Structure formats: structure tokens, C-alpha cells
């Protein structure tokens, strides 16, 4: 997958609500559940990934 990899954080509803669009796809990974994260597209669409 292309895009920027970010550090692992605890994914919470407020954290997801605060995520906004970026120039490229962004990935934010949960620090407690290995391999679980969220992808944010440049249009602001959020998709969970496993």
C-alpha cells in the first residue's frame, strides 16, 4: 500500500474524529491490536485495515 505510515497510537473515537485529509493516503495503527489501523484518503474517507 502506498501512503504515509504514522506511529502507533491508541485508536479511539475522538482520535478518529480528529483525523483529517492529507496530501496522500495516511495510515494510523493501533498500538494495542497488532495489524489494525485506519487509512485516511486525501478526500478524508476513513477505512479500517487489518
Order of alpha helices (4+ residues) and beta strands (2+ residues): beta-alpha-beta-beta-beta
